[in-house]
């Protein structure tokens, strides 16, 4: 179990700077197969695509992710359909990534085994 998955997401009020590229590189090593991307405004976010055998498995996974998101009060962007789910995580208050984004990713990794 990842050390991050044991932590709790901390609500961000926007008073911290987003992670720089070095901090992102350090935290990327602590999550499984997430991609770090930049949006059209140059803000970093995490993204991961999950594959499933059918629609029901995708839906069940999204429901499980939703429960984690509510428990952590940290809500990713979710897209899913037959055989897939895509999750995008960032901290909107700082237009970038913070430790809580990686905590949420690690918690999601725990249910996607």
C-alpha positions in Angstrom: 0.0 0.0 0.0 1.3 3.4 -1.0 2.2 5.8 1.9 0.1 8.4 0.1 -3.0 6.2 0.1 -3.0 6.4 3.9 -3.1 10.2 4.0 -6.1 12.4 3.9 -6.7 15.1 1.2 -6.4 18.5 2.6 -8.8 21.2 1.2 -7.0 23.9 -0.7 -8.0 27.5 -0.2 -5.8 28.7 -3.0 -3.1 30.1 -0.7 -0.3 27.6 -1.7 1.6 27.5 -4.9 1.1 24.6 -7.2 3.8 22.0 -7.4 6.7 22.8 -9.6 8.1 20.2 -12.1 10.6 18.8 -9.6 7.9 18.3 -7.0 5.7 16.7 -9.6 8.5 14.3 -10.7 9.0 13.2 -7.0 5.3 12.5 -6.5 4.8 10.8 -9.8 7.1 8.0 -8.5 4.6 7.4 -5.7 1.5 6.6 -8.0 1.0 3.8 -10.5 0.9 4.7 -14.2 -0.7 8.1 -14.0 0.3 10.7 -16.6 1.1 14.3 -15.9 -0.1 16.6 -18.6 -0.6 20.3 -19.2 -3.8 21.8 -20.3 -4.0 24.6 -22.9 -3.3 27.2 -20.2 -0.1 25.4 -19.2 -1.5 24.1 -15.9 -0.5 20.5 -14.8 -3.0 17.8 -14.1 -3.0 14.0 -13.6 -4.7 11.7 -16.0 -5.3 7.9 -16.1 -7.3 5.7 -18.4 -8.7 2.4 -16.9 -9.9 -0.5 -19.1 -12.8 -2.9 -18.2 -14.5 -5.8 -19.7 -17.9 -4.1 -20.0 -20.1 -1.1 -19.1 -21.2 -2.5 -15.7 -17.6 -2.8 -14.5 -16.8 0.7 -15.7 -19.8 2.1 -13.9 -19.0 0.2 -10.7 -15.5 1.5 -10.7 -16.7 5.1 -11.2 -19.1 4.7 -8.3 -16.3 3.5 -6.1 -14.1 6.5 -7.2 -17.1 8.8 -6.4 -17.3 7.4 -2.9 -13.6 8.1 -2.4 -13.9 11.6 -3.8 -16.8 12.4 -1.4 -14.9 10.9 1.6 -11.8 13.0 0.7 -13.8 16.1 -0.4 -11.6 16.2 -3.5 -13.5 15.7 -6.8 -11.8 14.6 -10.0 -13.3 14.9 -13.5 -14.7 11.6 -14.5 -15.5 10.2 -18.0 -16.6 6.6 -18.6 -18.4 4.4 -21.1 -18.4 0.8 -22.3 -15.1 -0.7 -21.2 -13.3 2.4 -20.0 -13.0 5.1 -17.4 -10.8 8.2 -17.6 -10.0 10.2 -14.5 -8.5 13.7 -14.4 -7.2 15.2 -11.1 -6.0 18.7 -10.3 -6.5 21.3 -7.7 -8.6 24.0 -9.3 -8.0 26.6 -6.6 -4.3 26.7 -7.5 -4.6 25.8 -11.2 -2.2 22.9 -10.8 -1.1 20.0 -8.7 -0.7 19.6 -4.9 0.0 16.7 -2.6 -3.8 16.0 -2.2 -4.0 15.3 -6.0 -1.5 12.5 -5.6 -3.2 11.2 -2.4 -6.4 10.9 -4.4 -4.6 9.1 -7.2 -3.0 6.7 -4.8 -6.4 5.9 -3.2 -7.9 5.3 -6.6 -5.0 3.0 -7.4 -5.9 0.9 -4.4 -9.3 0.0 -5.8 -8.1 -0.5 -9.4 -6.0 -3.6 -8.6 
